[in-house]
Amino acid sequence: MTRGGRLEGRELSRRAFAAASISALSYGRILGANDRISVGMIGCGRRGLLGEVLKFHKESNLQVSALCDTWRQQREAAVAKVRDAAGNTPDTYVHYRDVLALPGIDAVVIGTPDHQHCRMLADAARAKKDAYCEKPLAMEWKELNIAVDAVKRNNRVVQIGTQVRSWPGPAAAAAFIRSGGLGKVLKIEQARNGYKPYWHGYGERKVEEADVDWKAFLMHRRYRPFNADQYAAWYGYRDFTAGPHSNLAVHFMDLVHYFTGAKYPLRAVTMGGIYRWKDARTCPDSIETILEYPQEGFMARYSSVFGNGAGSYMKVFGTRGVLDCSNWGKLPEISGDGSQEPDKIAPGTKVPEVEVTHHMKNFFDCVRSRKEPMAPIDAGYGHSIAALLSDEAFVRGRRMVYDPAAKKIREA
């Protein structure tokens, strides 16, 4: 059945969520190896997270029991997908708090627009639900701290959706770099380019006002009349996502930390603008940001250009050579290029493979074991500092500094 009508559903949602938050303080089911994990999907769009959950529904003993989305067609398509893959018919909801109020739900998967992540994760933690939360974790500094605090206070297992660190190529690169194979890391850089911005494809979706809950989509953002393009192509609007430097670049920033062991950058400068695709969308189509890690002694550089798709790459420069991680799906290539060190990397050196576990499976493994997952909440905190530093530098046109003692971002 579908829950959450317009006015009545919102009032019911608030009451049910408040009751669940109180009763959840004493709730904490301990899952054994044979217990089925009941999952609630919050957001059923094109990111493919539902498919990843269903991929492991037998191996990890899962059941998708509830589906939530503000768009009717996406709810209906998700029900059909669950029924075809697993044989059960989940209940559907419009408002995410209705899912969090369900006492039988053990974990939720949050795959919603960027501006909703922090509030949904904080509410899930207070409701004693473990959570897989898409990246980027945060768009605002205050919400980031509230979400991280809620997760830690409630001892929740949280996997951040920076799934690239669970791929064979980046995992092998991290092991090689951390073993000292590249020598001292001096700089890491990436370019991710394309002829069209990634939000153009999303904007091709046809959305009718009668089929969506516009207010639920906006959440705490300023109300404005329904806008089909803002709903469908939200990736292109700064009210709902900051842009490539805080969305696409988050995978890069997370890998920088994963490769080096650094927790966060301390300084950032960013430049960019809308140079090619001058339409109603407000995110920059060209952006470049430089992050500095003075304590570890290296820099990281990220850029995106939309208007020309040539030249995408990712490289790590060390004193012993260069690691080319441009193809995340393959093992990185290593060479001694540019080094004059006596122990520079010899020709033909290969980066050893490492064993990896699928990011989603790792999350459900940790829901059972209560161990820390591959991309825990602290990893989300680190990439959020990098993304927020980068965006503040872009907005203000100034170099921005993170003060870890005060836990504040300020102008240099």
LINKA-V599625 format. One line per field, one symbol per residue. ss: DSSP state (h for helix, s for strand, l for the rest). phi: phi as a letter, one per 20 degrees, with the letter a starting at -180 (. if undefined). A space follows every 10 residues. Layout:
# LINKA-V599625
ss->???
phi->???
This chain:
# LINKA-V599625
ss->lsslllhhhh hhhhhhhhhh hhhhhhllll llllllssss ssllllllhh hhhhhlllll lsssssssll shhhhhhhhh hhhhhhllll sssllhhhhh llllllssss lllhhhhhhh hhhhhhllls ssslllllll hhhhhhhhhh hhhllllsss llhhhhlhhh hhhhhhhhll llllssssss sllsllllhh hhhlllllhh hslhhhhhll lllllllhhh hhlhhhllll lllhhhlhhh hhhhhhhhhh llllllssss ssslllllll lllllsssss sssllllsss sssssslsll llssssssll ssssllllll llssslllll llllllllll llllllllhh hhhhhhhhhl llllllhhhh hhhhhhhhhh hhhhhhllls sssllllsss sl
phi->.ednffffff ffgfffffff ffffgdeafe eefdffeedd edoceefnff ffffgdfege ldcfebccae dgffffffgf ffffecnddf fcbedfffff fffeeebcdd cdggfegfff ffffffemdf bdcfeffcdc fffgffffff fffdleecde fefffeegff fffffffffn femffdbcbb ccdafdffff fffffecdgf ecdfffffle fgfbggcfff ffdggedffd afpgfccgff ffgffgfffd nfeaedbbcb crrddddecf fdffecbbcc dddffenbcc ccbccdqbee nfabcddcfe qcdedfdfec ffecbegned fgdfffgnfd effcecdggf fgffgfgfem efffcfgfff ffffgfffgf fffffemcfd cedffelcdb ff
